[in-house]
Amino acid sequence: MSDILKDLVDASQFAADLGKHPRTIFRWTELKDGLPFVKLGKQRLIHLPTARAWIMSRMRQPNPSRRGRRRR
């Protein structure tokens, strides 16, 4: 791949690297605030730095008020 596309990977390769099915990545790209991608013809390419930022933005923080509490 050329230098222009060096940070882009095919969606199926991205899925394999994450251990996910390619359909999962397709669904992520179709969400309202989904995974950003570039479409060249029929091929979806994922920009790795942007994908990392998207994944990190979805990180959940534990709720400290619920820590250690049990249901009665």
Secondary structure, DSSP 8 states (H G I E B T S, - for coil): --GGGTTEEEHHHHHHHHT--HHHHHHHHHSTT----EEETTEEEEEHHHHHHHHHHT-----GGGTT----
